[in-house]
Amino acid sequence: MEDIYFLQYIFKQEKTQQFTNQIEKSHTISRKDKLIKEAQKYLIETKKEINKNNSKQKKKVRKGCINYFTKAIKSINHYTHAIIELDEMEQILTKSKQTSISTTDKEALWMLNKRRNELQLQHTISK
């Protein structure tokens, strides 16, 4: 849930929108790659800044969080879709008792395995 809130905060920043627009307008792959790396650095710096303000919870930016951000800023369509998708994930987590969610399959739920001591991701079929 923290990652969702963090990404929502990042995507609403004007600087993220500027990165997305610049990447979209770039004509060379090397320029796009350079802008993506700059955006990733911005993401990590922002997370560090948030951690300083909230000393109780010092969590590192998860690799999945960086990957999701990178995928989203590569084009305007991905960026817009990511914002909608994050809102949907937030609603699912708020309504359910889940503490995490799969970014690739939002309908998947964490369930106890046969030994009831380890969790595994299972896809639930809604009726």
Backbone as CSV, one residue per row, in Angstrom:
resi,resn,N_x,N_y,N_z,CA_x,CA_y,CA_z,C_x,C_y,C_z
1,MET,0.831,-1.187,0.000,0.000,0.000,0.000,0.883,1.261,0.000
2,GLU,2.002,1.191,0.757,2.907,2.342,0.793,3.447,2.661,-0.591
3,ASP,3.773,1.608,-1.352,4.297,1.824,-2.706,3.257,2.481,-3.604
4,ILE,2.001,2.085,-3.448,0.929,2.685,-4.253,0.804,4.168,-3.926
5,TYR,0.781,4.493,-2.623,0.698,5.900,-2.232,1.895,6.683,-2.751
6,PHE,3.072,6.072,-2.656,4.289,6.736,-3.126,4.220,6.991,-4.628
7,LEU,3.829,5.971,-5.401,3.751,6.136,-6.853,2.682,7.151,-7.248
8,GLN,1.541,7.137,-6.559,0.516,8.132,-6.843,1.052,9.539,-6.606
9,TYR,1.784,9.707,-5.529,2.389,11.001,-5.219,3.369,11.412,-6.326
10,ILE,4.220,10.474,-6.742,5.232,10.749,-7.768,4.570,11.103,-9.101
11,PHE,3.544,10.333,-9.499,2.907,10.577,-10.787,2.185,11.910,-10.834
12,LYS,1.801,12.443,-9.693,1.112,13.728,-9.666,2.084,14.908,-9.700
13,GLN,3.362,14.625,-9.533,4.371,15.681,-9.565,4.550,16.206,-10.988
14,GLU,4.724,17.488,-11.099,4.908,18.121,-12.411,6.182,17.615,-13.099
15,LYS,7.207,17.340,-12.305,8.474,16.884,-12.869,8.309,15.534,-13.581
16,THR,7.489,14.650,-13.040,7.233,13.351,-13.681,6.535,13.553,-15.017
17,GLN,5.586,14.466,-15.066,4.900,14.764,-16.315,5.870,15.345,-17.334
18,GLN,6.801,16.160,-16.881,7.806,16.726,-17.781,8.705,15.627,-18.347
19,PHE,9.139,14.698,-17.481,9.945,13.575,-17.966,9.194,12.794,-19.036
20,THR,7.931,12.505,-18.773,7.114,11.729,-19.717,6.996,12.452,-21.056
21,ASN,6.733,13.744,-21.016,6.615,14.524,-22.251,7.933,14.560,-23.017
22,GLN,9.050,14.754,-22.312,10.357,14.791,-22.967,10.702,13.442,-23.590
23,ILE,10.403,12.366,-22.884,10.679,11.023,-23.414,9.847,10.769,-24.658
24,GLU,8.593,11.181,-24.624,7.681,11.011,-25.750,8.180,11.768,-26.991
25,LYS,8.753,12.953,-26.768,9.215,13.791,-27.877,10.622,13.447,-28.360
26,SER,11.365,12.651,-27.590,12.748,12.315,-27.966,12.773,11.481,-29.232
27,HIS,13.745,11.786,-30.078,13.855,11.083,-31.353,14.909,9.987,-31.333
28,THR,15.815,10.021,-30.371,16.866,9.006,-30.333,16.711,8.108,-29.104
29,ILE,17.116,6.879,-29.256,17.028,5.910,-28.162,17.951,6.311,-27.018
30,SER,19.141,6.791,-27.350,20.093,7.188,-26.304,19.545,8.340,-25.458
31,ARG,18.869,9.287,-26.102,18.261,10.409,-25.361,17.147,9.906,-24.450
32,LYS,16.320,8.988,-24.962,15.252,8.415,-24.144,15.822,7.673,-22.938
33,ASP,16.861,6.867,-23.181,17.493,6.116,-22.092,18.056,7.056,-21.030
34,LYS,18.680,8.152,-21.473,19.244,9.125,-20.546,18.141,9.759,-19.698
35,LEU,17.032,10.121,-20.326,15.914,10.718,-19.601,15.288,9.722,-18.620
36,ILE,15.181,8.469,-19.021,14.627,7.438,-18.138,15.517,7.263,-16.906
37,LYS,16.833,7.251,-17.109,17.763,7.138,-15.972,17.646,8.343,-15.045
38,GLU,17.502,9.527,-15.611,17.310,10.732,-14.798,16.014,10.636,-13.990
39,ALA,14.958,10.129,-14.616,13.675,9.978,-13.936,13.784,8.959,-12.801
40,GLN,14.521,7.869,-13.028,14.716,6.869,-11.980,15.480,7.460,-10.798
41,LYS,16.503,8.266,-11.086,17.254,8.932,-10.013,16.335,9.864,-9.228
42,TYR,15.476,10.576,-9.947,14.507,11.465,-9.304,13.601,10.666,-8.372
43,LEU,13.152,9.504,-8.822,12.286,8.641,-8.014,12.998,8.225,-6.729
44,ILE,14.234,7.777,-6.837,14.995,7.304,-5.676,15.280,8.458,-4.710
45,GLU,15.635,9.618,-5.242,15.891,10.778,-4.393,14.630,11.212,-3.642
46,THR,13.506,11.170,-4.311,12.237,11.543,-3.683,11.897,10.576,-2.559
47,LYS,12.113,9.286,-2.793,11.844,8.283,-1.762,12.749,8.506,-0.548
48,LYS,14.020,8.817,-0.785,14.947,9.092,0.322,14.489,10.311,1.120
49,GLU,14.028,11.325,0.410,13.547,12.541,1.061,12.335,12.246,1.942
50,ILE,11.428,11.429,1.444,10.242,11.042,2.213,10.661,10.242,3.443
51,ASN,11.639,9.359,3.289,12.123,8.558,4.411,12.736,9.427,5.510
52,LYS,13.422,10.495,5.122,14.015,11.393,6.119,12.931,12.035,6.970
53,ASN,11.833,12.427,6.324,10.730,13.062,7.042,9.980,12.074,7.922
54,ASN,9.973,10.804,7.520,9.270,9.770,8.269,10.303,8.764,8.780
55,SER,10.959,9.089,9.864,12.080,8.276,10.347,11.653,6.908,10.874
56,LYS,10.386,6.727,11.211,9.933,5.440,11.743,9.949,4.348,10.675
57,GLN,9.598,4.695,9.455,9.524,3.705,8.382,10.546,4.036,7.311
58,LYS,11.715,3.455,7.418,12.748,3.692,6.409,12.799,2.494,5.480
59,LYS,12.024,2.538,4.449,12.000,1.454,3.472,12.664,1.912,2.194
60,LYS,13.373,0.996,1.585,14.014,1.297,0.314,12.994,1.209,-0.801
61,VAL,13.287,1.903,-1.890,12.425,1.794,-3.063,12.556,0.370,-3.578
62,ARG,11.459,-0.300,-3.675,11.495,-1.679,-4.166,11.763,-1.678,-5.653
63,LYS,12.418,-2.735,-6.103,12.760,-2.834,-7.521,11.487,-2.807,-8.380
64,GLY,10.449,-3.468,-7.906,9.184,-3.473,-8.640,8.605,-2.087,-8.788
65,CYS,8.799,-1.257,-7.772,8.311,0.126,-7.794,9.041,0.923,-8.880
66,ILE,10.344,0.742,-8.952,11.149,1.426,-9.965,10.771,0.926,-11.357
67,ASN,10.588,-0.387,-11.507,10.210,-0.956,-12.804,8.848,-0.438,-13.261
68,TYR,7.904,-0.378,-12.338,6.571,0.122,-12.660,6.647,1.577,-13.121
69,PHE,7.414,2.376,-12.398,7.596,3.787,-12.743,8.247,3.923,-14.116
70,THR,9.295,3.131,-14.358,10.017,3.192,-15.631,9.100,2.848,-16.797
71,LYS,8.321,1.800,-16.639,7.388,1.388,-17.694,6.354,2.492,-17.948
72,ALA,5.884,3.102,-16.890,4.818,4.094,-17.006,5.257,5.371,-17.709
73,ILE,6.492,5.801,-17.495,6.908,7.088,-18.070,7.385,6.984,-19.515
74,LYS,7.432,5.775,-20.063,7.955,5.615,-21.425,7.047,6.218,-22.490
75,SER,5.779,6.388,-22.192,4.892,7.069,-23.141,3.689,7.637,-22.401
76,ILE,3.043,8.570,-23.023,1.865,9.211,-22.434,0.775,8.178,-22.130
77,ASN,0.572,7.221,-23.045,-0.458,6.203,-22.842,-0.183,5.358,-21.603
78,HIS,1.079,4.935,-21.433,1.441,4.143,-20.260,1.270,4.966,-18.986
79,TYR,1.651,6.223,-19.059,1.573,7.127,-17.914,0.118,7.287,-17.456
80,THR,-0.771,7.572,-18.400,-2.187,7.749,-18.087,-2.790,6.460,-17.547
81,HIS,-2.444,5.340,-18.181,-2.945,4.039,-17.743,-2.445,3.716,-16.331
82,ALA,-1.208,4.051,-16.024,-0.623,3.759,-14.711,-1.374,4.496,-13.602
83,ILE,-1.740,5.737,-13.851,-2.472,6.519,-12.841,-3.822,5.864,-12.541
84,ILE,-4.523,5.456,-13.571,-5.818,4.777,-13.397,-5.626,3.442,-12.682
85,GLU,-4.611,2.700,-13.093,-4.331,1.388,-12.509,-3.979,1.503,-11.016
86,LEU,-3.211,2.501,-10.645,-2.857,2.705,-9.237,-4.091,3.009,-8.389
87,ASP,-5.012,3.802,-8.940,-6.258,4.087,-8.226,-7.072,2.818,-8.025
88,GLU,-7.125,1.962,-9.049,-7.845,0.690,-8.943,-7.211,-0.215,-7.881
89,MET,-5.871,-0.283,-7.875,-5.175,-1.107,-6.889,-5.436,-0.599,-5.471
90,GLU,-5.458,0.715,-5.315,-5.737,1.292,-3.998,-7.138,0.898,-3.523
91,GLN,-8.119,0.958,-4.422,-9.487,0.578,-4.066,-9.568,-0.894,-3.670
92,ILE,-8.894,-1.758,-4.419,-8.914,-3.188,-4.113,-8.308,-3.443,-2.734
93,LEU,-7.175,-2.824,-2.441,-6.526,-3.023,-1.143,-7.344,-2.435,-0.002
94,THR,-8.016,-1.345,-0.254,-8.836,-0.721,0.778,-10.039,-1.603,1.117
95,LYS,-10.665,-2.173,0.109,-11.852,-3.006,0.316,-11.511,-4.379,0.898
96,SER,-10.375,-4.948,0.483,-10.013,-6.290,0.941,-9.089,-6.200,2.155
97,LYS,-8.782,-7.343,2.722,-7.875,-7.395,3.863,-6.439,-7.670,3.420
98,GLN,-6.194,-7.610,2.128,-4.855,-7.851,1.605,-3.910,-6.736,2.032
99,THR,-2.634,-7.081,2.156,-1.627,-6.074,2.466,-0.757,-5.778,1.257
100,SER,-0.868,-6.614,0.219,-0.114,-6.381,-1.007,-0.956,-6.818,-2.199
101,ILE,-0.516,-6.407,-3.376,-1.260,-6.733,-4.589,-0.278,-6.934,-5.733
102,SER,-0.628,-7.819,-6.631,0.199,-8.058,-7.808,-0.076,-6.965,-8.827
103,THR,0.976,-6.372,-9.369,0.773,-5.317,-10.364,0.407,-5.876,-11.724
104,THR,0.678,-7.158,-11.938,0.352,-7.770,-13.221,-1.022,-8.428,-13.222
105,ASP,-1.481,-8.899,-12.063,-2.790,-9.540,-11.958,-3.479,-9.034,-10.697
106,LYS,-4.280,-7.989,-10.840,-4.912,-7.354,-9.682,-5.920,-8.259,-8.971
107,GLU,-6.442,-9.279,-9.675,-7.433,-10.159,-9.065,-6.805,-11.289,-8.248
108,ALA,-5.498,-11.415,-8.298,-4.814,-12.458,-7.534,-4.798,-12.087,-6.057
109,LEU,-4.991,-13.083,-5.202,-5.003,-12.876,-3.754,-3.947,-13.736,-3.085
110,TRP,-3.428,-13.264,-1.948,-2.511,-14.068,-1.149,-3.341,-14.993,-0.271
111,MET,-3.018,-16.293,-0.300,-3.750,-17.275,0.499,-2.769,-18.197,1.207
112,LEU,-3.219,-18.765,2.324,-2.382,-19.730,3.035,-2.246,-21.004,2.212
113,ASN,-1.058,-21.607,2.254,-0.874,-22.875,1.558,-1.325,-24.024,2.460
114,LYS,-1.094,-25.258,2.067,-1.572,-26.419,2.822,-1.031,-26.450,4.247
115,ARG,0.203,-26.034,4.431,0.802,-26.026,5.767,0.341,-24.823,6.585
116,ARG,-0.346,-23.903,5.969,-0.895,-22.697,6.601,0.161,-21.813,7.279
117,ASN,1.374,-21.915,6.806,2.388,-21.060,7.392,3.086,-20.187,6.356
118,GLU,2.910,-20.491,5.107,3.513,-19.697,4.053,2.412,-19.191,3.128
119,LEU,2.612,-18.026,2.636,1.633,-17.451,1.718,2.066,-17.682,0.290
120,GLN,1.103,-17.880,-0.555,1.403,-17.992,-1.975,0.325,-17.247,-2.751
121,LEU,0.705,-16.765,-3.888,-0.207,-15.987,-4.693,-1.083,-16.916,-5.507
122,GLN,-2.384,-16.739,-5.380,-3.308,-17.575,-6.128,-4.340,-16.694,-6.806
123,HIS,-4.712,-17.100,-7.993,-5.700,-16.343,-8.750,-7.085,-16.788,-8.317
124,THR,-7.932,-15.847,-7.977,-9.298,-16.193,-7.586,-10.220,-15.907,-8.761
125,ILE,-11.173,-16.764,-8.927,-12.142,-16.600,-10.003,-13.424,-16.073,-9.399
126,SER,-13.848,-14.915,-9.859,-15.081,-14.345,-9.345,-16.270,-14.968,-10.070
127,LYS,-17.318,-15.218,-9.312,-18.521,-15.853,-9.883,-19.493,-14.822,-10.367
